Amino acid sequence: MTDTAHGPSRELDRRTGGGVDVRMLWSPTRNRVTVRVDDAITGDSFHVDVLPADRARSVFDHPFAYAALRGIDTSGVDTAPVLAALLATGPS
């Protein structure tokens, strides 16, 4: 379990590359899934709530795209490591 601003959350999935950590978290108190992106190098982070119409896996695989669609500022997080990891594994 991980503590967040909304209480304890359970980590459902995680990937890390080049100092960028992407986690899919479920909050049982809110019954909501959130994808959190943390950049260990810059110290910046953002999160994207998974909406009922979303596929959680898609938000986890493409958090920058979903953040852009929702107007979430991701400018402090380095996208290069995430893009490199996606290119290495291929499309999902």
The 8 nearest C-alpha neighbors of each residue, nearest first, counted from 0:
[[1, 9, 8, 7, 10, 2, 24, 25],
 [0, 2, 8, 7, 9, 3, 10, 6],
 [1, 3, 7, 6, 8, 0, 4, 5],
 [4, 2, 6, 5, 7, 1, 8, 26],
 [3, 5, 6, 2, 7, 8, 1, 26],
 [6, 4, 3, 7, 26, 29, 28, 2],
 [7, 5, 3, 2, 4, 8, 28, 26],
 [6, 8, 2, 1, 3, 0, 26, 5],
 [9, 7, 26, 1, 25, 0, 24, 2],
 [8, 10, 0, 25, 24, 1, 11, 26],
 [9, 11, 24, 12, 23, 25, 8, 0],
 [10, 12, 23, 24, 9, 25, 13, 22],
 [13, 11, 23, 10, 22, 14, 24, 21],
 [14, 12, 22, 21, 23, 15, 11, 20],
 [15, 13, 21, 20, 22, 16, 12, 19],
 [14, 16, 20, 19, 21, 18, 13, 17],
 [17, 15, 19, 18, 80, 81, 20, 84],
 [16, 18, 80, 19, 15, 81, 79, 20],
 [17, 19, 39, 16, 38, 40, 20, 15],
 [20, 18, 38, 16, 17, 15, 37, 39],
 [19, 21, 15, 37, 36, 14, 38, 18],
 [22, 20, 36, 14, 13, 35, 15, 37],
 [23, 21, 13, 35, 34, 12, 24, 20],
 [22, 24, 34, 12, 11, 33, 10, 59],
 [25, 23, 10, 33, 9, 32, 11, 8],
 [24, 26, 32, 9, 8, 31, 27, 33],
 [25, 27, 8, 30, 29, 31, 28, 32],
 [26, 28, 30, 29, 25, 8, 31, 7],
 [29, 27, 26, 30, 6, 5, 7, 31],
 [28, 30, 31, 26, 27, 5, 25, 32],
 [31, 29, 27, 26, 28, 25, 32, 8],
 [32, 30, 29, 26, 25, 33, 27, 49],
 [31, 33, 25, 49, 24, 48, 26, 34],
 [34, 32, 48, 24, 49, 47, 23, 35],
 [33, 35, 23, 47, 46, 22, 59, 24],
 [34, 36, 46, 22, 21, 45, 33, 23],
 [35, 37, 21, 44, 45, 20, 46, 22],
 [38, 36, 44, 20, 19, 43, 39, 35],
 [37, 39, 19, 42, 43, 40, 76, 41],
 [40, 38, 18, 42, 41, 19, 37, 43],
 [39, 41, 38, 42, 18, 19, 43, 77],
 [42, 40, 43, 38, 39, 75, 76, 77],
 [41, 43, 39, 38, 40, 44, 37, 76],
 [44, 42, 41, 38, 75, 76, 37, 45],
 [45, 43, 37, 36, 38, 76, 42, 46],
 [46, 44, 36, 35, 73, 37, 47, 43],
 [45, 47, 35, 34, 36, 48, 33, 44],
 [46, 48, 34, 33, 66, 49, 35, 62],
 [47, 49, 33, 50, 32, 34, 46, 31],
 [50, 48, 32, 33, 55, 53, 47, 51],
 [49, 51, 53, 52, 48, 32, 54, 31],
 [52, 50, 53, 49, 54, 31, 55, 32],
 [51, 53, 50, 54, 49, 55, 58, 48],
 [54, 52, 50, 51, 49, 55, 58, 57],
 [53, 55, 57, 56, 58, 52, 49, 51],
 [54, 56, 58, 57, 49, 53, 59, 32],
 [57, 55, 59, 58, 54, 60, 61, 23],
 [56, 58, 60, 54, 59, 55, 61, 53],
 [57, 59, 62, 61, 55, 56, 60, 65],
 [60, 58, 56, 57, 61, 62, 34, 55],
 [59, 61, 57, 58, 56, 62, 91, 85],
 [62, 60, 58, 64, 63, 59, 57, 65],
 [63, 61, 58, 65, 64, 59, 66, 60],
 [62, 64, 66, 65, 61, 67, 73, 78],
 [65, 63, 67, 66, 62, 61, 68, 58],
 [64, 66, 68, 62, 67, 63, 69, 58],
 [65, 67, 71, 63, 69, 64, 68, 62],
 [66, 68, 70, 64, 65, 69, 71, 63],
 [69, 67, 65, 66, 70, 64, 71, 63],
 [68, 70, 66, 67, 71, 65, 47, 64],
 [71, 69, 67, 68, 66, 72, 65, 73],
 [70, 72, 66, 69, 67, 73, 45, 68],
 [73, 71, 74, 70, 66, 45, 67, 75],
 [72, 74, 75, 76, 71, 45, 63, 66],
 [75, 73, 76, 72, 77, 43, 78, 71],
 [76, 74, 43, 73, 77, 41, 44, 72],
 [77, 75, 38, 74, 73, 43, 78, 44],
 [76, 78, 79, 75, 80, 38, 19, 74],
 [77, 79, 81, 80, 82, 76, 63, 19],
 [78, 80, 82, 81, 77, 83, 17, 84],
 [81, 79, 17, 83, 82, 16, 78, 84],
 [80, 82, 84, 78, 83, 79, 85, 16],
 [83, 81, 85, 79, 84, 80, 86, 78],
 [82, 84, 80, 86, 81, 85, 79, 87],
 [85, 83, 87, 81, 82, 86, 80, 88],
 [86, 84, 82, 88, 87, 83, 89, 81],
 [87, 85, 83, 89, 84, 88, 82, 90],
 [86, 88, 84, 85, 89, 83, 82, 90],
 [89, 87, 85, 86, 84, 90, 91, 83],
 [88, 90, 86, 87, 85, 91, 84, 83],
 [91, 89, 88, 85, 86, 87, 60, 61],
 [90, 89, 60, 88, 57, 85, 56, 61]]
